[in-house]
Amino acid sequence: MAAQEDVAALQDEIARHEEELASLKRRLTAALASAPEPERPVPLPPLLPKVELSRAEILRYSRQLLCVAYARALSEAWALELVRAYDVVADCSDNVPTRYLVNDACVLAGRPLVSASALRFEGQLTVYHCDGGPCYRCVFPRPPPAETVTNCADGGVLGVVPGVLGCVQALEVLKIAAGLGPSYSGSLLLFDGLGGHFRRIRLRHRRPDCAVCGQQPTVTRLQDYEAFCGSSATDKCRVLKLLGPEERISVTDYKQLLDSGAPHVLLDVRPQVEVDICRLPHALHIPLNKLDRRDADSLKLLGDALREGKRNSQEGVALSVYVICKLGNDSQKAVRVLQSLTAVPELDSLTVQDIVGGLMAWAAKIDESFPQY
């Protein structure tokens, strides 16, 4: 009997709550029906240009307002005068002639030089001509051949890598300016962004026979550094001229050859990351660095492709090899490597040429739908 009464009481309570819930729903519906439409956000007006900064803004941005810009290329005509006006110099350039120019100017002016560079996933930093340490010429007495130098425009750089090196570079500048001394005079900091680690190595000591900071210097004034290095003082892509006209073919001529069905092997020598972006479907891919170090698997792959090409060509028709890259620089280097290969006998008596302008010329002159990067 008591149980039946409990069940009835619970049922009555549930009925009351359901009635209250229905009443609340009716009230909500009525409130929504009578509520005004929500206001649309008013777009902000554009910021008006300011004629001058406020006192607070000047105080906030004073350091930047004092950062002086020289809107012209650094040259031997005025670099020494510029360097003498400052206590510390930071070299953030991306070409060899400028590095020699800045180094020599710092030595002649008696200024320390904090130098950093970055390429792809890697970077390095050191301090030259400071606390008895070596200068740039002590470490690199002679410039490298122009065709062996890869800059950011050619090889690319991950943006955060120069950011990391730039922070360390700024720290070295501040320590020198504050009289605390550098950490990397006479040593080189190496940063591997892909592996995620730093490494420090010792540099050679200051050279007594250094041409600019040695005991009997021969460089007593700034010179023509583009002539000295055999390359241009710019970070733009260089156009190498390693091959003669008979060792090269234009993209237009190659397209005609391709359409004619002439037997040949097209060798793409770009890095894998570039091939992943775009490629010609009939090209054989072997990166230049693998050719250069005579990688056994790569040479076998090349030999197999040449043998297959010879088997598929008609009797009496010679097989040719054409090399392509992004811009036509690495392809010229690859032709030189192929000409010196003895481990691939199939190359004997074959014509090897590079394609002028590379895939970017192909995109500009032959196939406008081909990606440019």
ZIKA-V157037 format. One record per residue. N is the residue number from 1. RES is the residue in one small letter. PHI is phi in degrees with one decimal (none if undefined). BURIAL is # if it has 9 or more other C-alpha atoms within 8 Angstrom, else .. Layout:
BEGIN
n=[N;N]
res=[RES;RES]
phi=[PHI;PHI]
burial=[BURIAL;BURIAL]
END
This chain:
BEGIN
n=[1;2;3;4;5;6;7;8;9;10;11;12;13;14;15;16;17;18;19;20;21;22;23;24;25;26;27;28;29;30;31;32;33;34;35;36;37;38;39;40;41;42;43;44;45;46;47;48;49;50;51;52;53;54;55;56;57;58;59;60;61;62;63;64;65;66;67;68;69;70;71;72;73;74;75;76;77;78;79;80;81;82;83;84;85;86;87;88;89;90;91;92;93;94;95;96;97;98;99;100;101;102;103;104;105;106;107;108;109;110;111;112;113;114;115;116;117;118;119;120;121;122;123;124;125;126;127;128;129;130;131;132;133;134;135;136;137;138;139;140;141;142;143;144;145;146;147;148;149;150;151;152;153;154;155;156;157;158;159;160;161;162;163;164;165;166;167;168;169;170;171;172;173;174;175;176;177;178;179;180;181;182;183;184;185;186;187;188;189;190;191;192;193;194;195;196;197;198;199;200;201;202;203;204;205;206;207;208;209;210;211;212;213;214;215;216;217;218;219;220;221;222;223;224;225;226;227;228;229;230;231;232;233;234;235;236;237;238;239;240;241;242;243;244;245;246;247;248;249;250;251;252;253;254;255;256;257;258;259;260;261;262;263;264;265;266;267;268;269;270;271;272;273;274;275;276;277;278;279;280;281;282;283;284;285;286;287;288;289;290;291;292;293;294;295;296;297;298;299;300;301;302;303;304;305;306;307;308;309;310;311;312;313;314;315;316;317;318;319;320;321;322;323;324;325;326;327;328;329;330;331;332;333;334;335;336;337;338;339;340;341;342;343;344;345;346;347;348;349;350;351;352;353;354;355;356;357;358;359;360;361;362;363;364;365;366;367;368;369;370;371;372;373]
res=[m;a;a;q;e;d;v;a;a;l;q;d;e;i;a;r;h;e;e;e;l;a;s;l;k;r;r;l;t;a;a;l;a;s;a;p;e;p;e;r;p;v;p;l;p;p;l;l;p;k;v;e;l;s;r;a;e;i;l;r;y;s;r;q;l;l;c;v;a;y;a;r;a;l;s;e;a;w;a;l;e;l;v;r;a;y;d;v;v;a;d;c;s;d;n;v;p;t;r;y;l;v;n;d;a;c;v;l;a;g;r;p;l;v;s;a;s;a;l;r;f;e;g;q;l;t;v;y;h;c;d;g;g;p;c;y;r;c;v;f;p;r;p;p;p;a;e;t;v;t;n;c;a;d;g;g;v;l;g;v;v;p;g;v;l;g;c;v;q;a;l;e;v;l;k;i;a;a;g;l;g;p;s;y;s;g;s;l;l;l;f;d;g;l;g;g;h;f;r;r;i;r;l;r;h;r;r;p;d;c;a;v;c;g;q;q;p;t;v;t;r;l;q;d;y;e;a;f;c;g;s;s;a;t;d;k;c;r;v;l;k;l;l;g;p;e;e;r;i;s;v;t;d;y;k;q;l;l;d;s;g;a;p;h;v;l;l;d;v;r;p;q;v;e;v;d;i;c;r;l;p;h;a;l;h;i;p;l;n;k;l;d;r;r;d;a;d;s;l;k;l;l;g;d;a;l;r;e;g;k;r;n;s;q;e;g;v;a;l;s;v;y;v;i;c;k;l;g;n;d;s;q;k;a;v;r;v;l;q;s;l;t;a;v;p;e;l;d;s;l;t;v;q;d;i;v;g;g;l;m;a;w;a;a;k;i;d;e;s;f;p;q;y]
phi=[none;-65.1;-65.0;-63.3;-65.4;-63.7;-63.0;-64.6;-64.2;-65.5;-63.6;-63.4;-66.4;-62.8;-63.4;-64.3;-66.2;-65.2;-66.1;-63.8;-63.5;-64.0;-64.1;-63.3;-63.4;-63.8;-64.5;-63.9;-62.5;-65.1;-66.9;-66.0;-68.0;-92.1;-73.0;-69.7;-63.8;-63.7;-72.6;-77.9;-64.2;-85.0;-63.4;-72.4;-70.3;-65.2;-68.0;-81.2;-64.8;-99.9;-72.6;-148.4;-84.4;-76.7;-60.2;-65.4;-68.8;-62.6;-63.7;-67.9;-108.9;-62.2;-63.8;-68.0;-67.5;-89.3;-57.8;-66.4;-106.6;-112.9;-86.7;-158.3;-69.8;-69.0;-141.9;-65.3;-70.9;-138.6;-64.5;-64.8;-60.7;-67.3;-63.5;-63.9;-81.8;-130.1;-90.9;-136.5;-119.4;-112.5;-95.7;-118.1;-77.1;-132.3;-155.1;-69.0;-56.9;-67.2;-64.8;-66.4;-61.3;-65.3;-60.8;-64.0;-64.2;-66.6;-64.8;-65.9;-92.0;71.0;-117.2;-72.5;-125.4;-99.2;-115.1;-140.3;-150.7;-147.6;-155.1;55.3;-100.6;-123.5;-153.0;-148.5;-150.0;-156.2;-118.9;-99.9;54.1;-149.3;54.9;77.9;-78.3;-72.8;-99.5;-62.4;-70.2;-62.7;-82.7;-127.2;-60.9;-125.2;-69.6;-72.8;-56.5;-57.3;-75.2;-93.6;-92.3;-109.9;-103.5;-64.4;-65.0;-79.3;-96.8;81.5;-150.3;-73.2;-55.3;-72.0;-66.2;-62.8;-64.6;-63.3;-66.0;-63.9;-64.6;-65.6;-62.0;-62.5;-63.5;-63.0;-60.8;-64.3;-65.2;-66.1;-64.1;-86.3;79.3;-85.9;86.0;-82.0;-97.5;-123.5;-79.7;82.6;-142.2;-122.0;-91.8;-110.5;-118.3;-110.5;-69.4;-72.4;-82.8;75.5;-147.8;-106.4;-144.5;-122.9;-127.6;-83.3;-95.1;-63.9;-69.8;-58.7;-86.7;-61.7;-98.4;-60.3;-67.4;-117.6;-116.8;-76.7;-69.3;-130.4;-66.3;-100.7;-97.9;-110.8;-153.5;-70.0;-126.4;-82.4;-81.5;-67.8;-69.0;-62.8;-91.6;69.9;-148.4;-85.4;-83.3;-152.2;-96.3;-76.7;-64.3;-84.2;-108.4;-78.0;-131.5;-94.9;-116.4;-81.2;-57.8;-74.3;-100.9;-131.9;-141.3;-78.1;-65.6;-66.6;-66.2;-66.1;-61.6;-63.6;-64.1;-64.4;-67.3;-76.6;79.8;-62.4;-66.9;-165.4;-121.3;-99.9;-109.1;-96.4;-108.2;-74.6;-62.9;-59.9;-63.2;-77.6;-64.7;-65.5;-76.4;-162.3;-164.0;-84.1;-62.7;-91.8;-84.9;-90.2;-103.8;-139.5;-60.0;-57.7;-63.8;-74.0;-64.3;-63.7;-94.5;56.4;-59.5;-60.9;-63.5;-68.1;-65.5;-64.4;-61.2;-66.0;-61.0;-61.9;-65.7;-68.9;-64.4;-63.7;-64.0;-67.8;-65.8;-85.2;-88.4;-70.2;-61.5;88.2;-100.4;-75.2;-88.8;-116.7;-120.0;-121.2;-116.1;-133.3;-141.4;-75.9;-122.0;99.1;-95.3;-63.4;-65.8;-66.6;-61.8;-65.2;-60.2;-61.9;-64.6;-62.6;-66.9;-99.9;-73.6;-108.8;-80.6;-121.7;-62.4;-63.2;-77.6;-57.9;69.6;-89.3;-80.4;-121.6;-134.0;-102.7;-98.3;-63.1;83.9;62.7;-69.8;-70.9;-70.1;-60.4;-66.2;-79.8;-111.3;-113.7;-130.9;-67.2;-83.2;-71.6;-64.1;-109.7;-139.7]
burial=[.;.;.;.;.;.;.;.;.;.;.;.;.;.;.;.;.;.;.;.;.;.;.;.;.;.;.;.;.;.;.;.;.;.;.;.;.;.;.;.;.;.;.;.;.;.;.;.;.;.;.;.;.;.;.;.;.;#;.;.;.;.;.;.;.;.;.;.;.;.;.;.;.;.;.;#;.;.;#;#;.;.;#;#;.;.;#;#;#;#;#;.;.;#;#;#;#;#;#;#;#;#;#;#;#;#;#;#;#;.;#;#;#;#;#;#;#;#;#;#;#;#;#;#;#;#;#;#;#;#;.;.;#;#;#;#;#;#;#;.;#;.;.;.;.;.;.;.;.;.;#;#;.;.;#;#;#;#;.;.;#;#;.;.;#;#;.;.;#;.;.;#;#;.;#;#;#;.;.;.;.;#;.;#;#;#;#;#;#;#;#;#;#;.;.;.;.;.;.;.;.;.;.;.;.;#;#;.;.;#;#;#;#;#;.;.;#;.;.;.;.;#;.;.;#;#;.;.;#;.;#;.;#;.;#;.;.;.;.;.;.;.;.;.;.;.;#;#;#;#;#;.;.;#;#;.;#;.;.;.;.;.;#;#;#;#;#;#;#;#;.;.;.;.;#;.;.;.;.;.;.;.;#;#;#;#;#;#;.;#;#;#;.;.;#;.;.;#;#;#;.;#;#;.;#;#;#;.;#;#;.;.;#;.;.;.;.;.;#;#;#;#;#;#;#;#;#;#;#;#;#;#;#;#;#;.;#;#;.;.;.;.;.;#;.;.;#;.;.;#;.;#;#;#;#;#;#;#;#;#;#;#;#;.;#;#;.;.;.;.;.;.;.]
END
